[in-house]
């Protein structure tokens, strides 16, 4: 092959690669959207009718800021953190629980009715929620504060039975730290098939920026990652998810990427094509759903808020659900979904803290 022909082939390959990358970036924000909001336009019983909010709270309780969401082991009921509310906090601001008697841990049936609730007077700002293989509920406390009686809240991890019985506590209430049994605003938790516990510690960019691993009995094993921008480093880890093959996916939100580790803490890769991730859900079939509540003209220029859906093996983004409530730069700091879960029928549940809304997106057949 002469040099001219070789150069022509190289140029053609370069153009093809550039085109593939461009199409990948475009698809990350314009892919087909096969979901529609259950309480949006056309969700009623006739043309142009607007459906009622999917989540229905008991009595006169108003919706507060949702935190973590997760699907029950039956594949249909939904567990969610609802940060109390009923205190007159306007939409666009977060609600808290340290001065409230309301239960922040709620279980909804598929129609949006509350069937179980617990956790009152235990939290200030509950954040991450995970349901393990036995149906137990794990919750991280990413805030701090104290009750009217002076009881300290903050920097802990709790394990509850499905009925709300407290089974395990890690961390010291109201005391932050970076040792084996202290956290600083832990964001999320996930458990492995063998019961090992992984905690994202913590919520803020200037926090511990690490993942802490414990045995099923709560015994410290190791921690990994550190503050930074490089491979294996984190900046504000906001959520965790585990792939079917056991890989740990971290919503490395401050770095505007997903960071991927094995269960021993070895760094594997990072993905930037899912935007500025706040939460990650990975279904058993290998579909990955990523909630981006932060991208705007200031924090992540060129990207839009919404939910990106793709393949956990290839990393290819296949669908995009645009956050219709966005209005940059007025909503800088997050207007859309910060938490996400998907039931066995492919319906998406998304918690939007500042709009104080728990959405359901119906899978269009």
HELIX and SHEET records of a PDB file:
HELIX    1   1 UNK A    3  UNK A   30  1                                  28    
HELIX    2   2 UNK A  253  UNK A  255  5                                   3    
SHEET    1   A 4 UNK A  35  UNK A  37  0                                        
SHEET    2   A 4 UNK A 357  UNK A 363 -1                                        
SHEET    3   A 4 UNK A 348  UNK A 352 -1                                        
SHEET    4   A 4 UNK A 339  UNK A 342 -1                                        
SHEET    1   B 4 UNK A  65  UNK A  71  0                                        
SHEET    2   B 4 UNK A  78  UNK A  83 -1                                        
SHEET    3   B 4 UNK A 105  UNK A 108 -1                                        
SHEET    4   B 4 UNK A 114  UNK A 118 -1                                        
SHEET    1   C 4 UNK A 126  UNK A 131  0                                        
SHEET    2   C 4 UNK A 137  UNK A 146 -1                                        
SHEET    3   C 4 UNK A 152  UNK A 160 -1                                        
SHEET    4   C 4 UNK A 166  UNK A 170 -1                                        
SHEET    1   D 4 UNK A 186  UNK A 191  0                                        
SHEET    2   D 4 UNK A 197  UNK A 201 -1                                        
SHEET    3   D 4 UNK A 210  UNK A 214 -1                                        
SHEET    4   D 4 UNK A 220  UNK A 224 -1                                        
SHEET    1   E 2 UNK A 226  UNK A 227  0                                        
SHEET    2   E 2 UNK A 233  UNK A 234  1                                        
SHEET    1   F 4 UNK A 237  UNK A 242  0                                        
SHEET    2   F 4 UNK A 248  UNK A 252 -1                                        
SHEET    3   F 4 UNK A 257  UNK A 261 -1                                        
SHEET    4   F 4 UNK A 267  UNK A 271 -1                                        
SHEET    1   G 4 UNK A 279  UNK A 282  0                                        
SHEET    2   G 4 UNK A 287  UNK A 292 -1                                        
SHEET    3   G 4 UNK A 306  UNK A 311 -1                                        
SHEET    4   G 4 UNK A 317  UNK A 322 -1                                        
END                                                                             
